[in-house]
């Protein structure tokens, strides 16, 4: 429900009735498409009427300064890893909109995330995903997927979508993992902790970097705290968050 008291009845009706119904219609159409393709999926915040959250790392994670692919590696329950591949390009298409020189917005924020539209549906792909997980016998399994969103409106719905024969728990846990990364401290806590940087994959050489999961260069580039205090907080919070995912809790 809306909380503002200065809205007109028409505005309240739009936010409380029309938009949720429209988004539910989009979700139903998307699920029909997913079933037809044999996909395995899970919606982020499935019980909410509206989803403003989606993939909002740009709020606290600095965009790169040049076009590139940014790969973020997150810890996955069961000693696994969720790799998120996000592509960035110039803020506007140079062949369809002329750059306005030094006053142009692209000079202040030169790159933005690139959405790829699914050719058979009204969904767009915001990021590509790869889950790597070992089974009880130690054999590694990999599941490829996408972070997909319904049509962009005042609010929309976001889902993790994996290919055929992907176990449903993989999609469910991936969705919960994304939900838990919407706060900056929780995002930092869930970065995959190993001997390599969770973003650039370069070897980590100092203990603080290994505890945080990010090297000093990437920490400076993307605005990630890189101190002993931050590393201590991250270790405790990571254990708590992964425990929530294992129990199906998302908040």
Phi and psi in degrees as a GROMACS rama.xvg file:
@    title "Ramachandran Plot"
@    xaxis  label "Phi"
@    yaxis  label "Psi"
@TYPE xy
-72.9753  153.151  UNK-2
-113.27  -16.5464  UNK-3
-71.2608  138.609  UNK-4
-99.0356  -6.79962  UNK-5
-98.4459  8.81661  UNK-6
-79.7329  151.107  UNK-7
-76.1643  167.444  UNK-8
-62.5801  -35.5557  UNK-9
-64.8197  -41.888  UNK-10
-65.5446  -44.4212  UNK-11
-61.3278  -40.7853  UNK-12
-64.746  -37.7798  UNK-13
-63.0841  -49.385  UNK-14
-73.6397  -34.8887  UNK-15
-89.5495  -22.8594  UNK-16
-126.143  -58.2619  UNK-17
-66.6303  -51.1022  UNK-18
-64.7862  -46.5658  UNK-19
-57.9177  -38.6977  UNK-20
-66.5345  -39.0421  UNK-21
-65.6018  -41.9792  UNK-22
-67.9774  -38.398  UNK-23
-62.9574  -36.5176  UNK-24
-63.1893  -42.2489  UNK-25
-64.1813  -39.5973  UNK-26
-65.8472  -40.1379  UNK-27
-63.9883  -41.0661  UNK-28
-65.4216  -39.8493  UNK-29
-64.0216  -42.4859  UNK-30
-64.8739  -35.5388  UNK-31
-61.2349  -41.9221  UNK-32
-65.346  -44.2174  UNK-33
-60.1241  -44.658  UNK-34
-63.2101  -42.1606  UNK-35
-62.7008  -31.5794  UNK-36
-87.8547  -9.36866  UNK-37
77.6792  22.441  UNK-38
-76.8166  160.561  UNK-39
-111.801  130.075  UNK-40
-143.353  164.519  UNK-41
-152.294  134.726  UNK-42
-83.6218  143.016  UNK-43
-76.6708  136.567  UNK-44
50.6673  57.5847  UNK-45
-65.2757  -21.9043  UNK-46
-90.5186  -8.67164  UNK-47
-80.774  143.875  UNK-48
-69.1798  -38.9775  UNK-49
-126.685  148.17  UNK-50
-121.334  104.5  UNK-51
-96.6604  -2.2358  UNK-52
-86.0232  -70.1085  UNK-53
54.1664  -137.86  UNK-54
-107.342  85.2108  UNK-55
-107.906  30.7114  UNK-56
-59.237  -23.9658  UNK-57
-61.6294  -17.3506  UNK-58
-65.5509  -37.6662  UNK-59
-124.6  -9.57422  UNK-60
-106.073  117.016  UNK-61
-58.9399  138.704  UNK-62
-69.1151  148.163  UNK-63
-64.0388  161.177  UNK-64
-90.8197  -5.13553  UNK-65
-145.906  157.957  UNK-66
-56.8604  136.378  UNK-67
-171.483  176.036  UNK-68
-103.671  128.523  UNK-69
-106.586  123.954  UNK-70
-108.788  121.227  UNK-71
-113.227  130.437  UNK-72
-108.952  121.443  UNK-73
-110.7  147.672  UNK-74
-67.9987  138.995  UNK-75
-120.71  141.897  UNK-76
-52.6507  143.323  UNK-77
84.1853  28.7212  UNK-78
61.8734  30.8309  UNK-79
-100.922  -171.953  UNK-80
-143.845  138.497  UNK-81
-110.023  116.511  UNK-82
-100.241  128.401  UNK-83
-114.915  119.833  UNK-84
-108.683  114.102  UNK-85
-120.015  126.907  UNK-86
-100.256  140.02  UNK-87
-122.446  144.949  UNK-88
-142.554  177.406  UNK-89
-54.8096  149.361  UNK-90
-57.9177  -37.2522  UNK-91
-133.964  156.524  UNK-92
-69.1854  119.797  UNK-93
-67.7565  -22.9461  UNK-94
-88.5382  -9.22458  UNK-95
-116.226  -14.4171  UNK-96
-145.816  121.173  UNK-97
-69.8986  139.375  UNK-98
-68.7611  136.438  UNK-99
-93.2047  23.1852  UNK-100
75.8068  -146.546  UNK-101
-65.754  -21.3421  UNK-102
-86.6265  -6.03678  UNK-103
-70.3506  145.922  UNK-104
-62.4181  -30.4561  UNK-105
-64.2133  -19.2532  UNK-106
-76.3444  -26.5722  UNK-107
-91.1267  -31.9471  UNK-108
-138.39  82.7677  UNK-109
-69.5104  -21.7887  UNK-110
-129.318  154.501  UNK-111
-141.796  162.203  UNK-112
-68.2623  148.189  UNK-113
-106.139  125.945  UNK-114
-97.8219  133.673  UNK-115
-109.159  123.962  UNK-116
-82.4711  137.093  UNK-117
-73.3304  126.189  UNK-118
-66.6138  -18.5227  UNK-119
-106.71  3.57212  UNK-120
-148.659  -179.356  UNK-121
-95.7171  16.802  UNK-122
-93.42  153.25  UNK-123
-121.066  149.735  UNK-124
-93.8676  119.47  UNK-125
-92.1479  -31.1143  UNK-126
-157.723  153.439  UNK-127
-98.0495  146.035  UNK-128
-124.512  150.71  UNK-129
-145.087  119.157  UNK-130
-100.703  128.323  UNK-131
-117.57  125.783  UNK-132
-147.572  139.038  UNK-133
-93.5047  139.423  UNK-134
-84.2097  -175.757  UNK-135
-64.4912  -21.9724  UNK-136
-91.1077  -1.05813  UNK-137
91.9493  -1.02768  UNK-138
-76.6437  136.566  UNK-139
-84.0043  139.898  UNK-140
-126.96  142.243  UNK-141
-124.971  137.501  UNK-142
-127.372  125.059  UNK-143
-99.236  139.824  UNK-144
-155.061  -167.131  UNK-145
-143.94  150.762  UNK-146
-96.603  115.002  UNK-147
-120.698  149.67  UNK-148
-129.947  150.004  UNK-149
-73.9113  178.092  UNK-150
-52.6848  135.788  UNK-151
-67.8563  121.398  UNK-152
-137.574  -159.042  UNK-153
-61.5818  -26.4917  UNK-154
-151.127  160.296  UNK-155
-149.999  -176.123  UNK-156
-116.471  142.496  UNK-157
-122.805  137.72  UNK-158
-136.968  149.627  UNK-159
-94.0959  131.771  UNK-160
-129.669  122.339  UNK-161
-115.386  164.285  UNK-162
-73.4273  -177.733  UNK-163
-58.5558  147.894  UNK-164
67.6038  13.8784  UNK-165
-80.8739  127.362  UNK-166
-59.1589  140.869  UNK-167
-57.6015  -37.2225  UNK-168
-59.1423  -28.271  UNK-169
-63.1563  -46.1966  UNK-170
-66.7883  -43.4353  UNK-171
-61.2252  -46.3544  UNK-172
-69.933  -33.653  UNK-173
-64.058  -42.7786  UNK-174
-63.0369  -43.9176  UNK-175
-63.9252  -36.2383  UNK-176
-62.9445  -43.6172  UNK-177
-63.2782  -40.0683  UNK-178
-58.6057  -38.898  UNK-179
-77.0456  -11.6685  UNK-180
-95.4855  11.6357  UNK-181
-77.0623  -14.5703  UNK-182
-103.003  141.096  UNK-183
-59.7176  -45.3185  UNK-184
-63.7  -35.8462  UNK-185
-72.5561  -35.7769  UNK-186
-60.3868  -47.3551  UNK-187
-61.1283  -39.6838  UNK-188
-65.2249  -31.5665  UNK-189
-92.7084  -0.544508  UNK-190
-59.9144  137.818  UNK-191
-63.9423  125.821  UNK-192
-95.8202  116.188  UNK-193
-156.52  -162.267  UNK-194
-84.983  -0.909801  UNK-195
-124.701  151.306  UNK-196
-62.4339  136.9  UNK-197
-69.1848  -9.95963  UNK-198
-112.641  -54.2328  UNK-199
-99.1223  -10.4724  UNK-200
72.1221  9.45749  UNK-201
-72.9082  152.039  UNK-202
-59.0093  138.514  UNK-203
-95.3972  130.87  UNK-204
-109.153  -19.7603  UNK-205
-114.398  158.606  UNK-206
-66.6473  -36.3771  UNK-207
-62.0676  -44.8264  UNK-208
-60.7504  -41.5104  UNK-209
-66.3927  -37.0434  UNK-210
-70.9827  -38.6473  UNK-211
-78.446  -33.3783  UNK-212
90.924  8.17092  UNK-213
-139.572  136.481  UNK-214
-76.2041  166.651  UNK-215
-62.1578  -34.1481  UNK-216
-67.3955  -48.1796  UNK-217
-67.2662  -34.3741  UNK-218
-60.8555  -44.064  UNK-219
-69.177  -39.7287  UNK-220
-66.136  -38.0832  UNK-221
-109.331  7.99203  UNK-222
72.9146  34.9996  UNK-223
-97.5007  126.98  UNK-224
-56.7067  135.096  UNK-225
-136.359  70.6502  UNK-226
-135.535  167.088  UNK-227
-63.6251  -38.1436  UNK-228
-63.0547  -43.4825  UNK-229
-63.4116  -38.2809  UNK-230
-64.7802  -40.6069  UNK-231
-64.8619  -43.6858  UNK-232
-64.0635  -39.5904  UNK-233
-62.1458  -42.6096  UNK-234
-61.0822  -45.3765  UNK-235
-68.9161  -42.4196  UNK-236
-68.6036  -37.4836  UNK-237
-59.4179  -45.9319  UNK-238
-60.9751  -41.087  UNK-239
-65.501  -44.6026  UNK-240
-68.0153  -44.0538  UNK-241
-65.0816  -30.005  UNK-242
-66.2999  -36.1448  UNK-243
-65.4421  -41.5803  UNK-244
-63.1076  -40.6186  UNK-245
-64.0424  -28.0808  UNK-246
-96.7791  1.94555  UNK-247
82.886  8.76461  UNK-248
-87.9837  139.9  UNK-249
-121.223  -5.80308  UNK-250
